[in-house]
Amino acid sequence: MSGGTCQKRVREYLRANPEGATASQIGVALACDVTVVRNSLRSLPESYIDRWTQVPGKGRCYAAVWCVVVPPPDCPHPNEGTRNDR
């Protein structure tokens, strides 16, 4: 799978899962190589590490839990009849 295709799918996956996910979890869910997922996460301007979670059975190893900012809709244009600056 190409990087651009994976990036789009990663974005869609995280928007559908607002609680976030690790790169490994995303890779399994999307059947995408975890290295490609990590590169996609780093290149998405709206992605961020929300928290760290301990990896079970790995001692002091932690995995980043990634989320994306979902942009709000644009502000509606003001109606001409309700302007207060006249």
Backbone as JSON Lines, residues from 0, in Angstrom:
{"i":0,"aa":"M","n":[0.84,-1.17,0.0],"ca":[0.0,0.0,0.0],"c":[0.89,1.23,0.0]}
{"i":1,"aa":"S","n":[0.54,2.22,-0.81],"ca":[1.37,3.43,-0.9],"c":[1.19,4.28,0.34]}
{"i":2,"aa":"G","n":[2.17,5.15,0.58],"ca":[2.14,6.02,1.74],"c":[0.93,6.94,1.76]}
{"i":3,"aa":"G","n":[0.56,7.5,0.59],"ca":[-0.59,8.39,0.5],"c":[-1.9,7.68,0.82]}
{"i":4,"aa":"T","n":[-2.03,6.46,0.32],"ca":[-3.24,5.67,0.58],"c":[-3.31,5.31,2.06]}
{"i":5,"aa":"C","n":[-2.2,4.91,2.63],"ca":[-2.16,4.56,4.05],"c":[-2.47,5.8,4.89]}
{"i":6,"aa":"Q","n":[-1.9,6.94,4.52],"ca":[-2.13,8.17,5.27],"c":[-3.62,8.51,5.31]}
{"i":7,"aa":"K","n":[-4.29,8.41,4.19],"ca":[-5.72,8.69,4.13],"c":[-6.5,7.72,5.02]}
{"i":8,"aa":"R","n":[-6.14,6.46,4.98],"ca":[-6.84,5.45,5.79],"c":[-6.56,5.64,7.28]}
{"i":9,"aa":"V","n":[-5.34,6.04,7.63],"ca":[-5.0,6.31,9.03],"c":[-5.85,7.47,9.55]}
{"i":10,"aa":"R","n":[-5.95,8.54,8.76],"ca":[-6.77,9.69,9.13],"c":[-8.22,9.26,9.36]}
{"i":11,"aa":"E","n":[-8.77,8.51,8.43],"ca":[-10.16,8.05,8.55],"c":[-10.34,7.16,9.78]}
{"i":12,"aa":"Y","n":[-9.37,6.28,10.02],"ca":[-9.46,5.38,11.17],"c":[-9.47,6.17,12.48]}
{"i":13,"aa":"L","n":[-8.56,7.13,12.61],"ca":[-8.49,7.89,13.86],"c":[-9.69,8.81,14.04]}
{"i":14,"aa":"R","n":[-10.24,9.32,12.96],"ca":[-11.46,10.13,13.09],"c":[-12.64,9.27,13.55]}
{"i":15,"aa":"A","n":[-12.64,8.01,13.13],"ca":[-13.71,7.09,13.54],"c":[-13.48,6.54,14.94]}
{"i":16,"aa":"N","n":[-12.25,6.68,15.46],"ca":[-11.89,6.18,16.79],"c":[-11.29,7.31,17.61]}
{"i":17,"aa":"P","n":[-12.12,8.22,18.12],"ca":[-11.6,9.41,18.81],"c":[-10.83,9.12,20.09]}
{"i":18,"aa":"E","n":[-10.94,7.9,20.62],"ca":[-10.16,7.55,21.82],"c":[-8.7,7.32,21.48]}
{"i":19,"aa":"G","n":[-8.36,7.22,20.19],"ca":[-6.99,7.08,19.74],"c":[-6.57,5.62,19.62]}
{"i":20,"aa":"A","n":[-5.36,5.43,19.11],"ca":[-4.8,4.09,18.92],"c":[-3.3,4.2,18.75]}
{"i":21,"aa":"T","n":[-2.61,3.11,19.05],"ca":[-1.17,3.06,18.82],"c":[-0.91,2.75,17.35]}
{"i":22,"aa":"A","n":[0.31,2.99,16.9],"ca":[0.67,2.68,15.52],"c":[0.48,1.2,15.23]}
{"i":23,"aa":"S","n":[0.81,0.35,16.19],"ca":[0.64,-1.1,16.01],"c":[-0.83,-1.46,15.86]}
{"i":24,"aa":"Q","n":[-1.68,-0.87,16.69],"ca":[-3.12,-1.14,16.59],"c":[-3.68,-0.69,15.25]}
{"i":25,"aa":"I","n":[-3.24,0.47,14.79],"ca":[-3.7,0.99,13.5],"c":[-3.22,0.07,12.38]}
{"i":26,"aa":"G","n":[-1.95,-0.35,12.45],"ca":[-1.41,-1.24,11.43],"c":[-2.18,-2.54,11.31]}
{"i":27,"aa":"V","n":[-2.54,-3.13,12.46],"ca":[-3.31,-4.37,12.45],"c":[-4.7,-4.12,11.87]}
{"i":28,"aa":"A","n":[-5.35,-3.04,12.33],"ca":[-6.71,-2.75,11.88],"c":[-6.79,-2.47,10.38]}
{"i":29,"aa":"L","n":[-5.75,-1.84,9.84],"ca":[-5.76,-1.46,8.42],"c":[-4.96,-2.4,7.54]}
{"i":30,"aa":"A","n":[-4.37,-3.43,8.14],"ca":[-3.5,-4.36,7.4],"c":[-2.43,-3.57,6.64]}
{"i":31,"aa":"C","n":[-1.77,-2.69,7.39],"ca":[-0.75,-1.82,6.83],"c":[0.52,-1.96,7.66]}
{"i":32,"aa":"D","n":[1.66,-1.94,7.04],"ca":[2.93,-2.05,7.74],"c":[3.07,-0.95,8.79]}
{"i":33,"aa":"V","n":[3.49,-1.31,9.99],"ca":[3.57,-0.35,11.1],"c":[4.55,0.78,10.81]}
{"i":34,"aa":"T","n":[5.59,0.53,10.04],"ca":[6.54,1.59,9.68],"c":[5.86,2.63,8.79]}
{"i":35,"aa":"V","n":[5.05,2.18,7.87],"ca":[4.29,3.09,7.0],"c":[3.28,3.87,7.83]}
{"i":36,"aa":"V","n":[2.65,3.2,8.79],"ca":[1.68,3.87,9.67],"c":[2.4,4.97,10.47]}
{"i":37,"aa":"R","n":[3.54,4.65,11.05],"ca":[4.28,5.65,11.84],"c":[4.67,6.85,10.97]}
{"i":38,"aa":"N","n":[5.14,6.59,9.77],"ca":[5.49,7.68,8.85],"c":[4.27,8.52,8.49]}
{"i":39,"aa":"S","n":[3.14,7.85,8.3],"ca":[1.9,8.56,7.99],"c":[1.48,9.44,9.15]}
{"i":40,"aa":"L","n":[1.57,8.91,10.37],"ca":[1.19,9.68,11.56],"c":[2.06,10.92,11.71]}
{"i":41,"aa":"R","n":[3.35,10.78,11.46],"ca":[4.27,11.92,11.58],"c":[4.01,12.98,10.52]}
{"i":42,"aa":"S","n":[3.5,12.57,9.37],"ca":[3.29,13.53,8.28],"c":[1.89,14.15,8.3]}
{"i":43,"aa":"L","n":[0.97,13.61,9.09],"ca":[-0.37,14.21,9.19],"c":[-0.3,15.45,10.07]}
{"i":44,"aa":"P","n":[-0.63,16.62,9.56],"ca":[-0.54,17.82,10.38],"c":[-1.52,17.84,11.55]}
{"i":45,"aa":"E","n":[-2.59,17.08,11.46],"ca":[-3.59,17.08,12.51],"c":[-3.41,15.96,13.53]}
{"i":46,"aa":"S","n":[-2.37,15.15,13.39],"ca":[-2.15,14.05,14.33],"c":[-1.26,14.5,15.48]}
{"i":47,"aa":"Y","n":[-1.48,13.9,16.65],"ca":[-0.68,14.22,17.83],"c":[-0.69,13.04,18.78]}
{"i":48,"aa":"I","n":[0.32,12.97,19.65],"ca":[0.36,11.94,20.68],"c":[-0.47,12.44,21.85]}
{"i":49,"aa":"D","n":[-1.52,11.73,22.16],"ca":[-2.45,12.11,23.22],"c":[-1.96,11.65,24.58]}
{"i":50,"aa":"R","n":[-1.35,10.47,24.61],"ca":[-0.87,9.9,25.88],"c":[0.05,8.72,25.55]}
{"i":51,"aa":"W","n":[0.63,8.16,26.59],"ca":[1.49,6.98,26.45],"c":[0.86,5.84,27.24]}
{"i":52,"aa":"T","n":[0.97,4.65,26.7],"ca":[0.44,3.47,27.38],"c":[1.54,2.43,27.48]}
{"i":53,"aa":"Q","n":[1.57,1.73,28.61],"ca":[2.6,0.71,28.8],"c":[2.26,-0.51,27.95]}
{"i":54,"aa":"V","n":[3.27,-1.04,27.28],"ca":[3.09,-2.21,26.43],"c":[3.11,-3.45,27.33]}
{"i":55,"aa":"P","n":[2.03,-4.24,27.34],"ca":[1.99,-5.42,28.2],"c":[3.14,-6.39,27.9]}
{"i":56,"aa":"G","n":[3.78,-6.87,28.95],"ca":[4.85,-7.85,28.81],"c":[6.17,-7.28,28.35]}
{"i":57,"aa":"K","n":[6.29,-5.96,28.25],"ca":[7.53,-5.34,27.76],"c":[8.23,-4.51,28.82]}
{"i":58,"aa":"G","n":[7.88,-4.71,30.1],"ca":[8.57,-3.97,31.17],"c":[8.27,-2.49,31.12]}
{"i":59,"aa":"R","n":[9.33,-1.69,30.93],"ca":[9.18,-0.24,30.91],"c":[8.99,0.33,29.51]}
{"i":60,"aa":"C","n":[8.5,-0.46,28.6],"ca":[8.29,-0.02,27.22],"c":[6.91,0.64,27.11]}
{"i":61,"aa":"Y","n":[6.88,1.81,26.48],"ca":[5.62,2.55,26.3],"c":[5.36,2.77,24.81]}
{"i":62,"aa":"A","n":[4.08,2.83,24.46],"ca":[3.68,3.09,23.09],"c":[2.85,4.37,23.07]}
{"i":63,"aa":"A","n":[3.07,5.19,22.06],"ca":[2.3,6.42,21.9],"c":[0.89,6.09,21.43]}
{"i":64,"aa":"V","n":[-0.09,6.76,22.03],"ca":[-1.48,6.66,21.58],"c":[-1.76,7.92,20.77]}
{"i":65,"aa":"W","n":[-2.04,7.73,19.49],"ca":[-2.22,8.83,18.56],"c":[-3.69,9.18,18.39]}
{"i":66,"aa":"C","n":[-3.94,10.46,18.21],"ca":[-5.27,10.98,17.91],"c":[-5.12,12.01,16.79]}
{"i":67,"aa":"V","n":[-6.25,12.43,16.24],"ca":[-6.24,13.51,15.26],"c":[-7.24,14.57,15.69]}
{"i":68,"aa":"V","n":[-6.92,15.8,15.36],"ca":[-7.85,16.9,15.58],"c":[-8.85,16.88,14.44]}
{"i":69,"aa":"V","n":[-10.11,16.88,14.78],"ca":[-11.15,16.95,13.75],"c":[-11.54,18.42,13.63]}
{"i":70,"aa":"P","n":[-11.28,19.03,12.48],"ca":[-11.56,20.46,12.35],"c":[-13.06,20.74,12.43]}
{"i":71,"aa":"P","n":[-13.41,21.82,13.11],"ca":[-14.83,22.17,13.17],"c":[-15.29,22.72,11.83]}
{"i":72,"aa":"P","n":[-16.59,22.77,11.62],"ca":[-17.08,23.36,10.36],"c":[-16.78,24.86,10.35]}
{"i":73,"aa":"D","n":[-16.71,25.42,9.15],"ca":[-16.49,26.85,9.02],"c":[-17.63,27.63,9.68]}
{"i":74,"aa":"C","n":[-17.31,28.78,10.19],"ca":[-18.3,29.66,10.77],"c":[-19.26,30.11,9.67]}
{"i":75,"aa":"P","n":[-20.56,30.13,9.95],"ca":[-21.49,30.57,8.9],"c":[-21.32,32.06,8.6]}
{"i":76,"aa":"H","n":[-21.59,32.42,7.38],"ca":[-21.51,33.82,6.96],"c":[-22.62,34.6,7.66]}
{"i":77,"aa":"P","n":[-22.31,35.78,8.17],"ca":[-23.36,36.55,8.85],"c":[-24.43,37.0,7.85]}
{"i":78,"aa":"N","n":[-25.65,37.02,8.33],"ca":[-26.76,37.48,7.49],"c":[-26.71,39.0,7.41]}
{"i":79,"aa":"E","n":[-26.98,39.55,6.23],"ca":[-26.94,40.99,6.05],"c":[-27.95,41.71,6.94]}
{"i":80,"aa":"G","n":[-29.09,41.09,7.24],"ca":[-30.14,41.74,8.01],"c":[-29.85,41.81,9.49]}
{"i":81,"aa":"T","n":[-28.81,41.15,9.97],"ca":[-28.54,41.13,11.41],"c":[-27.25,41.85,11.79]}
{"i":82,"aa":"R","n":[-26.69,42.65,10.88],"ca":[-25.43,43.34,11.18],"c":[-25.66,44.46,12.17]}
{"i":83,"aa":"N","n":[-24.79,44.56,13.14],"ca":[-24.89,45.56,14.2],"c":[-24.0,46.78,13.97]}
{"i":84,"aa":"D","n":[-23.23,46.79,12.92],"ca":[-22.25,47.86,12.75],"c":[-22.77,49.0,11.86]}
{"i":85,"aa":"R","n":[-24.06,49.12,11.67],"ca":[-24.6,50.2,10.83],"c":[-24.87,51.44,11.61]}
